[in-house]
Amino acid sequence: MAGYQILSTLLKEELDQLTEEGRLFDREEMASRIREAENDRDKLMRLYTEMCGLPVREDYVYTEPSEYEEILPLCQLGNTVHPVEEDKLYDKLYGAWLGRCAGCALGQPVELWSREAIRNWCEKADAWPLDHYLPAHSRAEEEGAKLNNTYSTRDNLQHMPTDDDIRYTIIGLNLMRGQGDSWDSWDVGAAWLYSLPFRQLCTAENQAYLNFINVDENGPWGKPEHAVELLRRDKVNTYLNPYREWIGAQIRIDAYGYACAGDPHKAARLAHTDAFFSHIKNGVYGAMFFAALIAAAVTETSMDQAIECALREIPHTSRFYEAMIRAIEIADSAADEDELLTRVLEEYKQYNVVHTINNAALCLAAIRFSKENFEKALTLSVIGGMDTDCNGATVGSVMGAFCGASGIPEKWKTPLGDTLYSGLAGTHPIKISELAEQTCEVYRRFYR
């Protein structure tokens, strides 16, 4: 079973990943061989084996390890722990949860839409510049435009609808509630198998889930000895997984930033443990960066300082680090929002619309450009297009953690009704405030 796509499609998409990783091969020749193999599994698998062994170009300038111990020497570490004052803890973590829900709901109706299509919808709904949830209807419908859904629009929103961006946040919280910080990447996979049907996952998560099933011989009767070594041996995060640097890990790790508030280094470490189950290289760095940024945003006095803290946790030899520095430069020099979005999208147009690097660059540029304004950061992250619900949720987490619930405008909070429908047993529905309380309890266990 190939998984998310048929085998020939996975190999075609692998060509993009190999090119981005700096592998040395003739792309046209390899693409032709994939086409010629058609649906012959044996031929395709022989090709895949060959692709896995391709060398890296001599002129490839990046060093991008995936193992945590190899990442650390390439980082500019130095973050210290800043405990959260008890009287601010709940407000900050509730703000992070609310911000994540608000951003996700904002982006849901236009997920994977282009920047131009989003603006056209809003302009023809008399809702431009965008300063609230999306309108359910627009004169753009006369041109054939149709939202992905209308239940998370300003006209209909009454709670946070179910979404994978939120499900993973709850799974991460439950891991920490049950096992503190003593879990590993195997436990992440086990949590998915207990919580998520196969078709609730996408791309890299889908492939890793399938790979894990074939490794998890113990099933529900216990965790094998040397579990993480089995993950490495059987390449659970890479086998037939051309999505290993896509956005999936980046959207999963917010709960670690919440629970490790004021401790970006620990947040990044836990995020790596989660991300490593399904991702490598820049897919892992995106998770580490935003977990660290959320954790720092809770306690730092400026967003610029929080960004500096997060940058220390990722390899300065990576494409991701280079992209984050470039996103900051663009945000600091752009004259207006249009210029900001144009330059960021042009800079990373070579990547798939759900890749880690381009979406992370858009998120960071929106955060930096907004000058600590929750609404501006949130809307900017969505009107740029690409993976809008993921980007809105990520930026909402960061800005909510920085501003606190008390600093988020009511028009973004009230429509959520303090209620989240996760699609997970026991939390469908659940009060968003209850999730914040549970997160506070984990934080106190870690730091009290």
C-alpha positions as CSV (number, residue, x, y, z in Angstrom):
1,M,0.0,0.0,0.0
2,A,1.5,3.3,-1.1
3,G,-0.6,5.5,1.3
4,Y,-1.4,9.1,0.7
5,Q,-0.9,8.8,-3.1
6,I,-0.4,6.0,-5.6
7,L,3.2,4.8,-5.8
8,S,4.1,6.5,-9.1
9,T,2.9,9.9,-7.7
10,L,4.9,9.5,-4.6
11,L,8.0,9.0,-6.7
12,K,7.2,12.0,-8.9
13,E,6.9,14.1,-5.7
14,E,10.1,12.6,-4.4
15,L,11.9,14.4,-7.3
16,D,11.0,17.7,-5.8
17,Q,12.3,16.7,-2.4
18,L,15.5,15.3,-3.8
19,T,16.1,18.5,-5.8
20,E,15.6,20.6,-2.7
21,E,17.9,18.4,-0.7
22,G,20.7,19.0,-3.2
23,R,20.8,15.5,-4.6
24,L,22.8,14.9,-7.8
25,F,20.7,13.5,-10.7
26,D,19.2,14.2,-14.0
27,R,15.6,15.2,-13.2
28,E,14.2,14.8,-16.7
29,E,15.7,11.4,-17.2
30,M,14.4,10.2,-13.8
31,A,10.9,11.6,-14.4
32,S,10.9,9.8,-17.8
33,R,11.8,6.5,-16.2
34,I,9.0,6.9,-13.6
35,R,6.5,7.5,-16.5
36,E,7.8,4.5,-18.4
37,A,7.3,2.2,-15.3
38,E,3.7,3.2,-15.2
39,N,2.1,1.1,-12.4
40,D,4.7,-1.7,-12.4
41,R,5.4,-1.8,-8.6
42,D,8.7,-3.8,-9.0
43,K,10.1,-1.3,-11.5
44,L,9.0,1.6,-9.4
45,M,10.5,0.2,-6.2
46,R,13.8,-0.4,-7.9
47,L,13.8,3.2,-9.1
48,Y,12.9,4.3,-5.5
49,T,15.9,2.4,-4.1
50,E,18.1,4.1,-6.6
51,M,16.7,7.5,-5.7
52,C,17.3,6.9,-2.0
53,G,21.0,6.4,-2.8
54,L,21.6,9.5,-4.8
55,P,24.6,11.6,-3.6
56,V,24.5,15.2,-2.6
57,R,26.0,17.8,-5.0
58,E,29.4,19.0,-4.1
59,D,28.3,22.6,-4.4
60,Y,25.4,22.2,-1.9
61,V,26.1,24.7,0.8
62,Y,23.7,23.6,3.6
63,T,24.2,21.3,6.5
64,E,20.9,20.0,7.7
65,P,21.0,17.1,10.2
66,S,17.8,15.6,11.7
67,E,19.1,14.0,14.9
68,Y,18.8,16.2,17.9
69,E,22.4,15.6,19.1
70,E,23.7,16.6,15.6
71,I,21.4,19.7,15.4
72,L,22.6,21.3,18.7
73,P,26.2,22.0,17.7
74,L,24.9,24.0,14.7
75,C,22.7,26.2,16.8
76,Q,23.5,29.4,18.6
77,L,22.1,28.3,21.9
78,G,22.0,30.4,25.0
79,N,18.3,30.8,26.0
80,T,17.6,30.8,29.7
81,V,14.4,29.9,31.5
82,H,12.1,32.8,32.5
83,P,9.3,31.5,34.8
84,V,5.9,32.8,34.1
85,E,4.3,34.9,36.9
86,E,1.4,32.9,38.3
87,D,-1.1,35.8,38.0
88,K,-0.3,36.0,34.2
89,L,-0.1,32.2,33.4
90,Y,-3.7,31.5,32.7
91,D,-4.3,34.7,30.7
92,K,-1.2,34.0,28.5
93,L,-2.0,30.3,27.9
94,Y,-5.7,30.9,27.3
95,G,-4.7,33.6,24.9
96,A,-2.5,31.1,23.0
97,W,-5.4,28.6,22.7
98,L,-7.8,31.3,21.7
99,G,-5.4,32.8,19.1
100,R,-4.8,29.4,17.6
101,C,-8.5,28.7,17.3
102,A,-9.2,32.1,15.9
103,G,-6.4,31.9,13.3
104,C,-7.4,28.4,12.2
105,A,-11.0,29.4,11.8
106,L,-10.1,32.5,9.9
107,G,-8.0,30.4,7.4
108,Q,-10.3,27.4,7.0
109,P,-12.6,28.7,4.3
110,V,-9.8,29.6,2.0
111,E,-7.2,26.9,2.6
112,L,-4.8,26.6,-0.3
113,W,-6.4,29.6,-2.1
114,S,-4.1,32.1,-3.8
115,R,-3.5,35.6,-2.5
116,E,-5.4,37.0,-5.4
117,A,-8.4,34.8,-5.0
118,I,-8.7,35.7,-1.3
119,R,-8.5,39.4,-2.0
120,N,-11.1,39.1,-4.8
121,W,-13.5,37.3,-2.4
122,C,-13.1,40.0,0.3
123,E,-13.3,43.0,-2.1
124,K,-16.5,41.6,-3.6
125,A,-17.9,41.1,-0.2
126,D,-17.1,44.7,0.8
127,A,-14.7,43.3,3.4
128,W,-11.4,44.6,2.3
129,P,-9.1,45.3,4.0
130,L,-9.9,42.2,6.0
131,D,-10.3,42.9,9.7
132,H,-12.6,40.1,10.8
133,Y,-13.5,36.5,10.0
134,L,-14.3,35.9,6.3
135,P,-17.8,36.7,5.0
136,A,-19.8,33.7,4.0
137,H,-20.9,35.2,0.7
138,S,-19.4,37.4,-1.9
139,R,-20.1,38.7,-5.4
140,A,-17.1,36.5,-6.4
141,E,-19.5,33.6,-6.2
142,E,-21.0,34.8,-9.5
143,E,-17.6,34.1,-11.0
144,G,-17.6,30.5,-9.7
145,A,-15.7,31.1,-6.4
146,K,-16.8,28.9,-3.5
147,L,-15.4,28.8,0.0
148,N,-14.1,25.5,1.4
149,N,-16.8,25.9,4.1
150,T,-19.1,28.5,5.5
151,Y,-19.4,27.3,9.1
152,S,-16.2,29.1,10.1
153,T,-17.2,32.5,8.6
154,R,-18.3,35.6,10.5
155,D,-21.9,34.9,9.6
156,N,-22.0,31.4,11.1
157,L,-19.1,30.8,13.5
158,Q,-20.3,29.7,16.9
159,H,-17.5,27.5,18.1
160,M,-14.1,26.3,16.8
161,P,-14.8,23.6,14.2
162,T,-12.8,20.4,14.1
163,D,-9.5,20.7,12.3
164,D,-6.2,18.8,12.2
165,D,-4.3,21.9,13.4
166,I,-6.3,21.7,16.6
167,R,-6.4,17.9,17.0
168,Y,-2.6,17.6,17.1
169,T,-2.4,20.4,19.7
170,I,-4.7,18.4,22.0
171,I,-2.8,15.1,21.3
172,G,0.4,16.9,22.4
173,L,-1.2,18.2,25.5
174,N,-2.5,14.8,26.4
175,L,1.0,13.3,25.9
176,M,2.4,15.7,28.5
177,R,-0.6,15.3,30.9
178,G,0.0,11.5,30.8
179,Q,3.8,11.2,30.6
180,G,5.2,14.6,31.5
181,D,8.3,15.1,29.4
182,S,9.4,11.5,29.4
183,W,7.9,10.4,26.1
184,D,9.7,9.7,22.8
185,S,8.9,9.7,19.1
186,W,7.5,6.1,19.4
187,D,4.9,7.4,21.9
188,V,3.9,10.0,19.4
189,G,3.1,7.4,16.9
190,A,1.2,5.3,19.4
191,A,-0.9,8.3,20.4
192,W,-1.9,8.8,16.8
193,L,-2.9,5.2,16.4
194,Y,-5.1,5.4,19.4
195,S,-6.6,8.8,18.5
196,L,-6.7,9.3,14.7
197,P,-8.2,7.2,11.9
198,F,-5.8,6.8,9.0
199,R,-7.8,9.1,6.7
200,Q,-7.7,12.0,9.2
201,L,-4.1,12.4,8.3
202,C,-2.4,14.1,5.3
203,T,0.9,13.8,3.5
204,A,3.9,13.2,5.8
205,E,1.7,12.1,8.7
206,N,-0.2,9.7,6.5
207,Q,3.0,8.1,5.3
208,A,4.6,7.9,8.7
209,Y,1.4,6.4,10.2
210,L,1.4,3.7,7.6
211,N,5.1,3.0,8.1
212,F,4.6,2.8,11.9
213,I,1.8,0.3,11.6
214,N,4.3,-2.0,9.8
215,V,6.9,-1.6,12.6
216,D,4.6,-1.7,15.6
217,E,4.6,-5.4,16.1
218,N,3.8,-5.2,19.8
219,G,0.6,-3.3,19.2
220,P,-1.4,-2.4,22.3
221,W,0.5,-5.0,24.4
222,G,3.5,-3.0,25.1
223,K,6.3,-0.8,23.8
224,P,9.3,-2.6,22.4
225,E,12.7,-2.2,23.8
226,H,14.8,0.3,21.8
227,A,11.6,1.6,20.3
228,V,13.1,4.7,18.7
229,E,15.9,2.7,17.2
230,L,13.3,0.6,15.4
231,L,11.8,3.9,14.0
232,R,15.2,4.8,12.6
233,R,16.0,1.3,11.3
234,D,12.7,1.1,9.4
235,K,12.9,4.7,8.3
236,V,9.4,5.5,9.6
237,N,9.9,9.2,8.9
238,T,11.3,8.9,5.4
239,Y,10.2,5.7,3.7
240,L,8.0,6.6,0.6
241,N,7.6,10.0,2.3
242,P,8.3,12.8,-0.1
243,Y,6.5,15.2,2.3
244,R,9.1,14.9,5.0
245,E,9.9,18.7,4.9
246,W,6.3,19.8,4.5
247,I,4.3,21.8,7.0
248,G,2.8,18.9,9.0
249,A,5.3,18.9,11.9
250,Q,5.1,22.7,12.2
251,I,1.4,22.6,12.8
252,R,1.6,19.9,15.6
253,I,3.8,21.4,18.2
254,D,2.0,24.4,19.8
255,A,1.2,22.6,23.0
256,Y,4.9,22.2,23.8
257,G,5.4,25.9,23.5
258,Y,2.4,26.5,25.8
259,A,3.5,24.0,28.5
260,C,7.2,25.2,28.3
261,A,6.3,28.8,28.5
262,G,9.4,30.9,29.2
263,D,11.7,27.9,28.3
264,P,12.2,28.0,24.5
265,H,15.0,25.4,24.6
266,K,12.8,22.8,26.2
267,A,9.9,23.6,23.9
268,A,12.2,23.1,20.9
269,R,13.4,19.8,22.3
270,L,9.9,18.4,22.8
271,A,8.9,19.7,19.4
272,H,11.9,17.8,17.8
273,T,10.8,14.6,19.5
274,D,7.3,15.0,18.0
275,A,8.4,16.1,14.6
276,F,11.1,13.4,14.2
277,F,8.3,10.8,14.0
278,S,7.3,12.0,10.5
279,H,9.8,14.6,9.3
280,I,13.4,15.4,8.8
281,K,15.6,18.5,8.3
282,N,13.7,21.6,7.7
283,G,10.4,19.9,8.5
284,V,11.8,19.4,12.0
285,Y,13.3,22.9,12.2
286,G,10.0,24.5,11.5
287,A,8.5,22.6,14.5
288,M,11.4,23.6,16.8
289,F,11.3,27.2,15.7
290,F,7.7,27.9,16.3
291,A,7.5,25.9,19.6
292,A,10.4,28.0,20.8
293,L,8.8,31.2,19.6
294,I,5.5,30.5,21.4
295,A,7.4,29.7,24.6
296,A,9.4,32.8,24.4
297,A,6.4,35.0,23.4
298,V,4.8,34.3,26.8
299,T,7.6,35.9,28.8
300,E,9.6,38.2,26.5
301,T,8.8,41.9,26.6
302,S,9.0,42.3,22.8
303,M,8.2,40.1,19.9
304,D,11.6,40.9,18.4
305,Q,13.3,39.4,21.5
306,A,11.1,36.3,21.3
307,I,12.1,35.9,17.6
308,E,15.8,36.1,18.6
309,C,15.2,33.4,21.2
310,A,13.6,31.1,18.6
311,L,16.4,31.6,16.1
312,R,18.9,30.3,18.6
313,E,17.2,26.9,18.6
314,I,17.7,26.0,14.9
315,P,20.8,25.3,12.8
316,H,22.3,28.4,11.3
317,T,23.6,26.1,8.4
318,S,20.0,25.3,7.2
319,R,17.7,26.6,4.5
320,F,15.1,27.3,7.2
321,Y,17.4,29.6,9.2
322,E,18.4,31.4,6.0
323,A,14.7,31.9,5.1
324,M,13.8,33.2,8.6
325,I,16.6,35.8,8.4
326,R,15.3,36.8,4.9
327,A,11.7,37.0,6.2
328,I,12.8,39.4,8.9
329,E,14.7,41.5,6.4
330,I,11.7,41.7,4.1
331,A,9.4,42.6,7.0
332,D,11.7,45.3,8.3
333,S,12.1,46.9,4.8
334,A,8.7,46.5,3.2
335,A,6.8,49.7,2.8
336,D,3.3,48.2,3.1
337,E,1.4,44.9,3.3
338,D,1.3,44.4,-0.4
339,E,5.0,44.7,-0.8
340,L,5.6,42.4,2.1
341,L,3.4,39.6,0.7
342,T,4.7,40.1,-2.9
343,R,8.3,39.8,-1.8
344,V,7.8,36.8,0.5
345,L,5.7,34.8,-2.0
346,E,8.2,35.5,-4.8
347,E,11.2,34.6,-2.7
348,Y,9.9,31.1,-2.0
349,K,7.7,30.3,-5.1
350,Q,9.8,27.2,-5.8
351,Y,8.2,25.3,-2.9
352,N,4.9,23.5,-2.7
353,V,2.2,25.6,-1.1
354,V,2.3,23.3,1.9
355,H,6.0,23.2,2.4
356,T,7.5,24.2,5.7
357,I,9.9,26.9,4.5
358,N,7.6,29.2,2.5
359,N,4.7,29.0,5.0
360,A,7.1,29.7,7.9
361,A,8.5,32.7,6.1
362,L,5.1,34.1,5.6
363,C,4.2,33.5,9.3
364,L,7.3,35.1,10.6
365,A,7.1,38.1,8.2
366,A,3.5,38.7,9.3
367,I,4.5,38.6,12.9
368,R,7.4,40.9,12.5
369,F,5.6,43.4,10.3
370,S,2.6,43.6,12.6
371,K,4.6,45.3,15.3
372,E,2.8,43.2,18.0
373,N,-0.7,43.9,16.7
374,F,-2.7,40.7,17.1
375,E,-5.2,41.4,14.3
376,K,-2.8,42.6,11.8
377,A,-0.5,39.6,12.2
378,L,-3.5,37.2,12.0
379,T,-5.0,38.6,8.9
380,L,-1.7,39.1,7.1
381,S,-0.8,35.4,7.7
382,V,-4.1,34.4,5.9
383,I,-4.5,36.9,3.1
384,G,-1.1,35.7,1.8
385,G,-2.7,32.4,0.7
386,M,-1.0,29.0,0.7
387,D,-1.8,26.9,3.8
388,T,-4.0,29.5,5.4
389,D,-5.6,27.6,8.3
390,C,-2.2,26.3,9.4
391,N,-0.6,29.7,9.1
392,G,-3.4,31.5,10.8
393,A,-3.3,29.0,13.7
394,T,0.4,29.3,14.1
395,V,0.5,33.0,14.1
396,G,-2.6,33.1,16.4
397,S,-0.7,30.9,18.9
398,V,2.3,33.2,18.9
399,M,0.4,36.4,19.1
400,G,-2.1,35.0,21.6
401,A,0.7,33.9,23.8
402,F,2.3,37.3,23.6
403,C,-0.9,39.4,24.1
404,G,-2.8,37.1,26.4
405,A,-6.5,36.5,26.3
406,S,-7.1,39.9,27.7
407,G,-5.2,41.5,24.8
408,I,-7.2,39.8,22.0
409,P,-10.0,41.9,20.6
410,E,-13.5,40.6,21.5
411,K,-14.6,40.2,17.9
412,W,-12.0,37.4,17.5
413,K,-12.9,35.7,20.8
414,T,-16.7,36.0,21.1
415,P,-17.6,34.0,18.0
416,L,-15.7,31.0,19.2
417,G,-18.1,30.6,22.1
418,D,-15.2,29.3,24.3
419,T,-15.9,25.9,22.7
420,L,-13.8,23.6,20.5
421,Y,-15.0,20.6,18.6
422,S,-11.9,18.5,18.1
423,G,-13.1,15.3,16.7
424,L,-11.2,13.5,19.4
425,A,-12.9,11.3,22.1
426,G,-13.3,13.2,25.3
427,T,-12.8,16.6,23.8
428,H,-15.7,16.9,21.3
429,P,-16.8,19.4,22.5
430,I,-14.6,20.9,25.2
431,K,-14.2,24.4,26.6
432,I,-11.2,26.3,25.2
433,S,-10.8,27.7,28.8
434,E,-10.7,24.1,30.1
435,L,-7.8,23.3,27.7
436,A,-6.0,26.3,29.0
437,E,-6.5,25.2,32.6
438,Q,-5.1,21.7,31.7
439,T,-2.1,23.3,30.0
440,C,-1.5,25.4,33.2
441,E,-1.4,22.2,35.2
442,V,1.2,20.7,32.9
443,Y,3.3,23.9,33.1
444,R,3.1,23.8,36.9
445,R,4.3,20.2,37.0
446,F,7.2,21.1,34.8
447,Y,8.3,24.3,36.6
448,R,7.0,24.3,40.1
